[in-house]
């Protein structure tokens, strides 16, 4: 089980799926498809994708267990779910509409990637909806092909996406938390150069610092090919303009791979 805090300081808990989650996760799936994805798909496409009348709990539960699923809860309430199979394929990533943009999907994808790395998988793949494409791109996935699957006689559109996982990678995930407006202004002013210099470092697989809905908090996601590259990055940053300017700002980081 993994615990993190989202932008509203609510506790997000990631845990393995259980039989008791069947009804809640099915409801999340149906709500996410019929409400969130409705902005990008037609009513006929939504109906063909969701198929609410053709889904039953026993079948749903069996499928969820087969896919090695994880559930995210906020204050004990199921808020989203995802999965990853033994080949690194992510079949589902859905968040309940009321918990959109609160860091739930971020925590789920981080948990899925951590599982894949522990299993020594070399990549993650997914067939990603138009709605979710930008989220996956922000987390290091690239589009390989646009696809047009047919479901129930209705043509849909999604993208085949892939993320290469570096061997023996070191990953950092967490938040940069400012406590004053001056600190937030410091981050904003120094961040562009910090991003550019870090992404140019040897061994940097991905490096993203994104502002959350809380104006005093940034989400940080880093991945380096190996421990040596990560340590070299930390050494450079400590004496950099960014490091000196933000030394007093709180970090809430978790590092995997060291």
N, C-alpha and C positions, 0 to 999 in steps of 0.2 A: 504494500500500500504506500502511495506517495501523497504527500500533502503540500499544497502551495496556497498562496493568497492571490486572489484576483484583484482587479483594479479598484473594487469597492471594499476591499479588505475582508471579503467573505472567504471562508475556507473552502478550497477546491480539493477534494480527495479523489485520487485515482485508484481504483481497485479492480480486481478481477471480476468478471461477470459471474453471476450465479442465477439459479433457476428463479429466485424471487424477483429478478430484474426483468423477466420476460415481458410482462405487460407494460411496464414503464418504458422500456427501450422501444417496443413496438409503437407505443404512443408518440414517443419522441421522433421516431422515423417518419410516421405519418404526418405529424405537425410540421416537421422541417421541410418535407417534400411539398405538402399542400399549401403551406404559408410562405416559408422563406424562399423556396425555389420558384414560387409562382411568378416572381418578378422576371424570370429568365425563360420560362417555358409556358406554352399555351395550355389552356384547360384540358385539352385532349391529351397532351403529352404528360401533364401532371397525373391525370387519371390512369394512364397506361403505366406510368412509373410506380405510383403508390399502390394501385390495386387493393384498396382497403377491404373489399368484399371477398378477396381470394386469399387472405392471410389468416392463419390460425395460430394460436399460441404454442401448441406442441411442435409444429414445424418450425416456427420462428426460433424457439428455444434450442432445438437441435442444431439449427444452422448457426446460431450465435456461439454455441459451444465448440462447434467444429472450426470456427474461424479464430479461436483464441482471442476473445473479446474482452475489452476493458470498459468500465463504466466510470464516468465522472459525476460526483455529487457536489452540490453546494449546500452547505448547512444540512447535510443528510438527505437532501432531495435529489434524485437522479436528474442530471442536467444535460448529459450527452453520452455518447459512446463511440468506440472505434474498435478496430481489430487489426491483426496482422498474422498471416499464415506462415508456415514453415519455409515458404519460398520468398517471403518479404512482400507479399501482395496485400494491400489494404483494400478490403472490399467496401467497408462503410466507415463514414466519419460524419456524424450528425449531432447537432446541438439543438436543444429545444429553443424555439423562437424567443422565449422570455429571457434566455441566458446568452443570447447572441452578444458578441463584442464585450464579453466579460472575462476573456482569457481561458475559457473552458476548452475550446478547440486547440489552443496553443499547448495546454497541458497534456491533452490527449495525444497529439502528434509527437510531443517530446517523449511520452511514455512508450509509444509504439516504436519510435526510433531507438530508444534505449534497449527495448526488448530485442530488436533486430541486431543491434551491435553485440549484445551479450550472447546471442545465438551465432555470432560471427558471420552474419549475412553480409553480402557485398553491395546490396542495393535494395531499395524500396520501389514498388510500382503501384499504380492505381489508375482506375478509369474514373476520371474526375468530371463532375458536372460543370456547366458554365458558371453556376453560382459559386462553386468552391475553388475554381481555378486560381484566382488571385491569392487565396489563402495558401494553397499548396506552393505556388511560385515563391511566396514570401518565405517559405520554409525549405527552400533549396531544390524543389522539384522543377523539372523542365518538361515542356511539351514535346513529345515525339511524333504524335499524329492526331489529327482530328478524326473522330469516329462517328458513325451514324447507325447505332444499333436500332433494331426494330423490336418493339415490345407491344404485344397485343395488336399488331397491325399498324402501329403508329411509329413514325420515324422520330428518333430522338437524336440529340447531339451531345457528345462528351469528348474528353481528351485523354489519350494514353499519356501518362506522365511517369517520370522516373527520377529517382535520386540515388546517385552513387554514394556509397558509404565508404569512407577511407579506412584502410586497414589500420588497426590499433589506434583508432582516432581518440582524441580527447575532446569531450563536448562540455560546454558550459551553458547553463540555462538559469535565468533568474531575473531579478529586477534591480534597476538603478533607481533609488528612492531619494528624491529631494525633499527637504523640509522647509525651504523658503523659496520665494519667487526668485531671489538672486541666484540661488543654486540652479534653479531650472533655466534661467537665462544663461548661466555659464555652460551648462550642457548643450543648449541650443547653439550657442556661438562656436563651441569647439568641436562639436560632433562631426560636421562634414569632413574636416581634415583627418580626424581620428578614423573614420570609416575608410577613407581612401587609402591611408597609409597601412592600415591593418589588412585590408583586402589584397594589397600588393605584397604582403609578406610571404616568403617561401613557406609552404606547408599549410597555408590558410585555406580550408575548404569552403567555409562560409562564415560570414560575420554580419549580424543584423542587430541594430539598436533602434527599436521603433517606439514611438510615443503611444501611450495607452490613452483611454478616455479620461484617466486622471492626469491633469496637466503637470503634476509633480512626479510622475512615474514613467519610466521607460522599460520595455521588455528587452532583455539581452539574450541572444542566442549565438553561440560561437561553436565552431568545429575546426579542429586542426588535425592534420594527418597523423601526428604522433606527439608524444610528450615533449620531445626536444623542441619541436616547433612551437608548442604552447608555452613552454618556459621561455623561449627566446622572445616571444610576443610579450609576455608579462615583464620581462626585463626591459625591453624597449619602452613599453608604455609607462613604466615607473618613472623614467626620467624624461618623458615626453612632455610637450606643452599640455596635452590633455591630462596626463597623469598628475602633473603639478597643480593644474587648475581644479581638478575634481577630487583631490585626495581626501577631502573631508565629507564627501557625499556617501551616503549609506549604500552598500551593496548587499543584496540577498541572493547569493549565487550557490548553485549546486554544480559540482564538477564530476563528470563520469569519465573514467579511463586512466586516471593518474594512479 
